[in-house]
């Protein structure tokens, strides 16, 4: 577990590296823009699909889960609003105090701090906020609640699509980043690897399984608390299965699943930390790259000590 903790710390440091941030921000902007465009173009169809899903769920569950989803949506918006207000009012002072090289790193710290601040508020006042939304949904006519929850489900589907696509992009283009990490922090191996061709098929398979299981588990997402557990378990599985294979493909000449099973506790732990990125807007773009780098660092560390 010591190697896992060191890998996580290393991963946090490396995602603040300018080259890594360039990959993250570029790919994140493109992926988000594409899915926002797709969502805008097909929004009516997506809303129709969400409404059909809602029709299959009892009204009491719709009302309860709708309140939970609104509470979560409000938290995410407050994180983004806090981030925007800080830079709107203190932008000039920040530019004068922070160098260009550290500007992006500082922005990530502000985002993380905003998320932590509102998470503390929700920890102490979450029940009150939830019950206020529950009252609001009780006062509204059923059709309004149905449309509101359908809208939030549509937003959830697009957000999940961005998360999965970012993981796919990070997986496919992980080789230049991980090789750069290897050259700077480990002894470079001379083994010729066909990493890209080995991982693409594996990543596509995992993404397909994730989407299929997510659709099958959709009714369970209307059960408060259980929905969070299911979502994070699905994210952890996708991250662990995909990124472990990516990192192993660049750490070993041949991926041996029996060897990887010996480190399953550490790999699951790194996957858990990576999955938590998905709960914070903006930071969710950095999660896949953090996971790739941390997994790679862990496997290289244990390999060098063997």
C-alpha positions in Angstrom: 0.0 0.0 0.0 3.0 2.3 0.5 3.7 2.1 -3.2 0.0 3.0 -3.9 0.1 6.1 -1.7 3.4 7.2 -3.4 1.9 6.6 -6.8 -1.2 8.7 -5.9 1.0 11.6 -4.7 3.1 11.2 -7.8 0.0 11.3 -10.0 -1.2 14.6 -8.4 2.2 16.2 -9.1 2.4 15.0 -12.6 -1.0 16.2 -13.7 0.2 19.7 -12.8 3.1 19.3 -15.3 2.6 21.7 -18.2 2.8 19.0 -20.9 0.2 16.8 -19.1 -2.1 19.8 -18.5 -1.8 20.7 -22.2 -3.0 17.1 -23.2 -5.8 17.3 -20.6 -7.1 20.7 -21.5 -6.9 20.2 -25.2 -8.6 16.8 -25.2 -11.1 17.9 -22.5 -12.2 20.9 -24.5 -12.6 18.9 -27.7 -14.5 16.0 -26.0 -16.8 18.4 -24.0 -17.5 20.5 -27.1 -18.4 17.4 -29.2 -20.8 16.0 -26.6 -22.4 19.3 -25.9 -23.0 19.7 -29.6 -24.4 16.1 -29.8 -26.6 16.8 -26.8 -27.9 20.0 -28.2 -28.6 18.5 -31.6 -30.3 15.4 -30.2 -31.7 17.0 -27.1 -35.4 16.3 -27.9 -34.7 12.6 -28.6 -32.6 12.4 -25.4 -35.3 14.0 -23.4 -37.9 11.6 -24.9 -35.7 8.7 -23.9 -35.3 10.1 -20.3 -39.1 10.6 -20.1 -39.7 7.0 -21.0 -37.3 5.9 -18.3 -39.1 8.1 -15.8 -42.5 6.7 -16.7 -41.3 3.2 -15.6 -40.5 4.5 -12.1 -43.0 4.9 -9.2 -43.9 8.6 -8.5 -42.5 8.5 -4.9 -39.1 7.4 -6.2 -39.2 10.1 -8.9 -39.9 12.7 -6.4 -37.3 11.5 -3.9 -34.6 11.0 -6.6 -35.5 14.2 -8.3 -34.7 16.1 -5.0 -31.4 14.3 -4.7 -30.4 15.0 -8.3 -31.4 18.7 -8.0 -29.3 18.9 -4.8 -26.3 17.4 -6.6 -26.8 19.6 -9.7 -27.0 22.7 -7.4 -23.7 21.6 -5.7 -22.0 21.3 -9.1 -23.2 24.7 -10.2 -22.1 26.4 -7.0 -18.6 24.9 -7.4 -18.4 26.4 -10.9 -20.0 29.7 -9.9 -17.5 30.0 -7.0 -14.6 29.4 -9.3 -15.9 32.0 -11.8 -16.6 34.6 -9.1 -13.1 34.2 -7.6 -11.5 34.9 -11.0 -14.0 37.6 -11.9 -13.3 39.7 -8.8 -9.6 38.7 -8.1 -8.5 37.8 -11.6 -6.1 40.8 -12.0 -4.6 40.3 -8.6 -4.1 36.5 -9.4 -2.4 37.3 -12.7 0.0 39.6 -10.9 0.8 37.2 -8.1 0.9 33.9 -10.0 3.3 33.1 -12.8 2.0 31.8 -16.1 3.6 28.4 -15.5 1.7 28.0 -12.3 -1.6 29.6 -13.4 -3.3 26.4 -14.4 -2.1 24.6 -11.3 -3.5 27.5 -9.2 -6.8 27.2 -11.1 -7.1 23.5 -10.2 -6.4 24.3 -6.6 -9.2 26.9 -6.6 -11.5 24.4 -8.2 -10.6 21.7 -5.6 -11.0 24.3 -2.8 -14.4 25.4 -4.0 -15.5 21.7 -4.2 -14.2 21.0 -0.7 -15.9 24.2 0.7 -19.3 23.3 -0.7 -18.9 19.6 0.2 -18.5 20.7 3.8 -21.7 22.8 3.6 -23.5 19.9 2.1 -22.2 17.5 4.8 -23.8 19.6 7.5 -26.8 21.0 5.6 -27.3 18.3 3.0 -30.5 16.9 4.6 -32.0 20.4 4.9 -31.3 21.1 1.2 -32.6 17.8 0.1 -35.9 18.2 2.0 -36.4 21.7 0.6 -36.1 20.3 -2.9 -38.5 17.5 -1.9 -41.0 20.1 -0.8 -40.6 22.0 -4.1 -41.2 18.8 -6.1 -44.2 18.1 -3.9 -45.8 21.5 -4.7 -45.2 21.1 -8.5 -47.6 19.2 -10.7 -46.5 15.7 -11.7 -45.8 16.6 -15.3 -43.4 19.3 -14.2 -41.6 16.9 -11.9 -41.4 14.3 -14.7 -39.9 16.8 -17.1 -37.5 18.2 -14.5 -36.2 14.7 -13.7 -36.0 13.8 -17.4 -33.9 16.9 -18.0 -31.5 15.9 -15.2 -31.2 12.4 -16.5 -30.4 13.8 -19.9 -27.7 16.0 -18.3 -26.4 12.9 -16.4 -26.2 10.9 -19.6 -24.2 13.6 -21.4 -21.9 14.0 -18.4 -21.2 10.3 -18.2 -20.6 10.2 -22.0 -17.9 12.9 -21.4 -16.3 10.9 -18.6 -16.2 7.6 -20.6 -14.9 9.4 -23.7 -12.2 11.2 -21.7 -11.1 7.8 -20.3 -11.0 6.4 -23.8 -9.0 9.3 -25.2 -6.5 9.1 -22.2 -6.2 5.4 -22.8 -5.5 5.6 -26.5 -3.0 8.5 -26.2 -1.5 7.4 -22.9 1.8 6.1 -24.5 3.5 9.5 -25.1 2.6 10.7 -21.6 3.7 7.5 -19.8 6.8 7.2 -21.9 7.7 10.8 -20.9 7.1 9.9 -17.3 9.3 6.8 -17.7 12.1 8.8 -19.2 12.1 11.4 -16.5 11.6 9.2 -13.4 12.6 5.6 -14.4 15.2 3.8 -16.3 14.0 3.6 -19.9 13.4 0.1 -21.2 14.5 -0.8 -24.7 11.5 -3.1 -25.2 9.5 -2.4 -28.4 5.8 -2.2 -27.5 2.8 -2.1 -29.7 0.9 -0.4 -26.9 -1.7 1.4 -29.1 -2.9 -1.7 -31.0 -3.0 -3.7 -27.8 -5.1 -1.3 -25.7 -7.6 0.1 -28.2 -9.6 -3.2 -28.5 -9.4 -3.7 -24.8 -10.6 -0.2 -24.0 -13.5 -0.4 -26.6 -14.6 -3.7 -24.9 -14.5 -2.2 -21.4 -16.4 1.0 -22.6 -19.1 -1.1 -24.3 -19.5 -3.3 -21.1 -19.7 -0.1 -19.0 -22.4 1.5 -21.1 -24.4 -1.7 -21.3 -24.3 -2.3 -17.5 -25.1 1.4 -16.8 -28.2 1.2 -19.0 -29.3 -2.0 -17.2 -28.7 -0.4 -13.8 -30.5 2.8 -14.7 -33.6 1.9 -12.6 -31.4 1.5 -9.5 -30.2 5.1 -10.0 -33.5 6.3 -8.7 -32.8 4.9 -5.2 -30.9 7.5 -3.1 -27.5 6.5 -1.7 -27.6 3.2 -3.7 -27.4 5.3 -6.9 -24.1 6.9 -5.7 -22.7 3.5 -4.7 -23.6 1.9 -8.0 -22.2 4.8 -10.0 -18.9 4.9 -8.2 -18.6 1.1 -8.4 -19.1 1.2 -12.2 -16.6 4.0 -12.6 -14.0 2.2 -10.4 -14.4 -1.0 -12.4 -14.0 0.8 -15.8 -11.0 2.7 -14.5 -9.3 -0.2 -12.9 -9.8 -2.7 -15.8 -8.9 -0.2 -18.5 -6.0 1.7 -16.9 -4.4 -1.3 -15.3 -4.1 -2.9 -18.7 -2.8 0.4 -20.2 -0.1 0.8 -17.6 0.9 -2.9 -17.7 1.2 -2.8 -21.5 3.9 -0.1 -21.0 5.5 -1.6 -17.9 5.8 -5.3 -19.0 6.7 -6.9 -22.3 3.7 -9.1 -21.9 0.7 -8.4 -19.7 0.3 -11.1 -17.1 -3.1 -10.9 -15.4 -1.9 -13.3 -12.7 0.8 -10.8 -11.7 -1.6 -8.0 -11.7 -3.9 -9.9 -9.4 -1.2 -9.8 -6.8 -1.6 -6.0 -6.6 -5.3 -5.9 -6.9 -5.9 -4.1 -3.6 -3.5 -1.2 -4.5 -4.9 -1.0 -8.0 -8.5 -0.8 -6.7 -7.5 1.9 -4.3 -5.9 4.0 -7.0 -9.1 3.5 -9.1 -11.2 4.7 -6.2 -9.2 7.9 -5.9 -9.4 8.4 -9.7 -13.2 7.9 -9.7 -13.6 10.6 -7.1 -12.4 13.1 -9.7 -15.6 12.5 -11.6 -17.7 14.1 -8.9 -16.0 17.5 -9.3 -16.6 19.6 -12.5 -13.4 20.5 -14.4 -11.4 18.1 -12.3 -13.2 15.2 -14.0 -11.2 16.0 -17.1 -8.0 15.3 -15.2 -9.1 12.0 -13.6 -8.2 9.7 -16.5 -4.7 11.1 -16.9 -4.2 11.0 -13.1 -5.2 7.3 -13.1 -3.0 6.4 -16.0 0.1 8.1 -14.5 -0.6 6.7 -11.0 -1.1 3.1 -12.2 2.0 3.3 -14.3 4.1 4.7 -11.5 2.8 2.0 -9.1 3.6 -0.9 -11.5 7.0 0.5 -12.4 7.8 1.0 -8.7 7.0 -2.6 -7.7 8.7 -3.9 -10.8 12.0 -2.1 -10.0 12.0 -3.6 -6.5 11.5 -7.2 -7.7 
